[in-house]
Amino acid sequence: MHLQESGEMYLETIYILSKNGKAVRSIDVGEYMGYSKPSVSRAVGLLKKGGYVVADADGYLSLTDEGKRVAEKMYERHTILTKFFVTLGVDEETASEDACKIEHDISDKSFEAIKNFINK
């Protein structure tokens, strides 16, 4: 299953919310992203069907290995691109917003070049 940008955003959100060690529910994802319950429910259902997310009996969400791989990739891209734009003089808020737009479309080759530049 090929993920759309929105699916990548949901996975990244679940990853970010789970980084603090707390269990993540669909309602947490909706609140974080500013989406309605039905929208989140539909998206999470598609992510489950695609093998990216599982839910336990209490409704707590966990990323599968593949879901975690995609989420970590998006999170790294977001973080590095934000740093890159801030390095260029862009304010943190705008840098983060622009990184969010670009992280889904940038090629691996271009991203790696930016990552190498930032890490020097």
N, C-alpha and C positions, 0 to 999 in steps of 0.2 A: 504494500500500500504506500503510495507516494503521499507524503504529508504536504498540506498547504501551509502557507505562512501562519494562519490562525492556529493550526495544530501545533506548530513549533512554539508559538507563543504560550499556548496552554501548558505544554510540557515544561517550558522554561519557568513558567509561574509555579507549577507544582514543585519543581526542583528548588527554586528560590525559597518557597514557603517551607519546604522540608529541611532546608539547611540549618534551621534553628532547632532541629530535633523534635519539633512538635508534629503530631499526626495532622495530615491535611485532608480536609473534606471539600466536597464540591462547593459548598457555601463560602469557604475561605477563598477559593479560586475566584468565584464570582465577585466577592467583595474587593479583592486585590485588583482585578481587571476592570471592575465597574460594569460587569455583564449581568444580565438577568438569569434567574434560576433555569428557565427553559433552555436558554442558549448554552449555558454551561453543561446542563444535563445532556443535551444533544452532542456537544463536542466531546465530552468525556465518554459517552457511549461509542462514538466513532473511534476514539483513541483506544478504548478497551477492545473493540472489534479488530483493530489493526495490530493489537499486541503490544501497545506502548504503555498501557496503564492497567493495573488491576485494582479492584476494590475488595476490602474484606467484608465480613458479615455486618459490621457496624458502619459501613460506607466510607471508611478511610481509604484514601488513594495512595498507591505506591507506583513508582515507575518500574517497568520491567528493565532488563539490561539494555534492550534497544531503546526504550524510552529515555533512560538515563543517558545513553550515548548521545542522542539527539539534543537533549536538554543541556548537557554539559557543553556541547559544541556551540549552541546558541548563546549560552551564558558567557563562554569565553569570548566569542565574537563581540558580544555586547560590551563586555568589560574592556577589551583591547581597543575597539573602535572608539569608545567613550574617551579613553586615555589619549588616543591619537588626536581626536578633535580638541581636547583640552590643551594638549601640547601645542596645537596650532593657534591657540588663543580663544577658542570658543568657550563660552560659559558652560558650567557643568550641566545645567538643566537642558539646554539646547543640544549639547554634545550627546547626552543620553537619549534624547528624543530622536536625533538623527541616527545614532547608532542602532536604535531599535528598528528603524525603517530599512537600513542598509544590511543589517546582519543576515537577513534572509535571502538576499539576492547576490551578494558579493561572491565572486569565485574563490575557490580554495587558494588558487595561486596568488591573487591580489591580497587576500586576507593574510596569507603567510608572509608576504612581503611587508605588509604593515606591522604585523606581529614582530618580525625580525627587526624592523626599524625601531619600534617602541622598546624592545628588550635590549637594545644596544646602549 
